[in-house]
C-alpha cells in the first residue's frame, strides 16, 4: 500500500513539475516576443514575464521536482528490483536528459533576472523549439514506464514513431512561427 501511495504522489508531482517546465519556457517565448514592442508596453511586459518566471520556478517547478524526485527514490528503495530491469535503466537515461533540460531552464531564469528588461539573446524559433523538448522527454518516459519490457522488444518501431512525432511537432512550430511573422 505504501508503494502505491508513493507512486501516486510521484505521478501527481511529475504532472506539476512538467506543467511548470512547459509554462516556464512559454514565458521565455513571450518575453522574446516583446522585442516587437517599444517603450512602456515592452518594459511592463518584460518585468511581468520575469516576475512570473521567477515565481513559477521557485514556487511550483522546483518544489514539485524535488517531491517528484524524493518519491522516485523512495520507490526505488521500496522496490530494488527496478534497478535490475532494462526498461528502468532507459527511463533513468531519459531522466538524465530531463536534468540537463532543467539546468538549461534554470540558467534562462537567471539570465532573465540579469537582463534588467533588455532583449533575450536567444532566437525566438530556438525558444519555441526548446519548449518542445520537455514534451519529447515526457513521451519517452511515459511510454517507457507504461510499455516496460515491450520498449526493449519493439525499440525500432518506437524510435520511428517518436521521430515522426518530433518532425510533426517541429514542423508545426515552424509553421506557427512563419504565420506569426506573416501577420506582423
C-alpha positions, 0 to 999 in steps of 0.5 A: 500500500505504501508503494502505491501511495508513493507512486501516486504522489510521484505521478501527481508531482511529475504532472506539476513539475512538467506543467511548470517546465512547459509554462516556464519556457512559454514565458521565455517565448513571450518575453522574446516576443516583446522585442516587437514592442517599444517603450512602456508596453515592452518594459511592463511586459518584460518585468511581468514575464520575469516576475512570473518566471521567477515565481513559477520556478521557485514556487511550483517547478522546483518544489514539485521536482524535488517531491517528484524526485524524493518519491522516485527514490523512495520507490526505488528503495521500496522496490530494488528490483527496478534497478535490475530491469532494462526498461528502468535503466532507459527511463533513468537515461531519459531522466538524465536528459530531463536534468540537463533540460532543467539546468538549461531552464534554470540558467534562462531564469537567471539570465532573465533576472540579469537582463534588467528588461533588455532583449533575450539573446536567444532566437525566438524559433530556438525558444519555441523549439526548446519548449518542445523538448520537455514534451519529447522527454515526457513521451519517452518516459511515459511510454517507457514506464507504461510499455516496460519490457515491450520498449526493449522488444519493439525499440525500432518501431518506437524510435520511428514513431517518436521521430515522426512525432518530433518532425510533426511537432517541429514542423508545426512550430515552424509553421506557427512561427512563419504565420506569426511573422506573416501577420506582423 
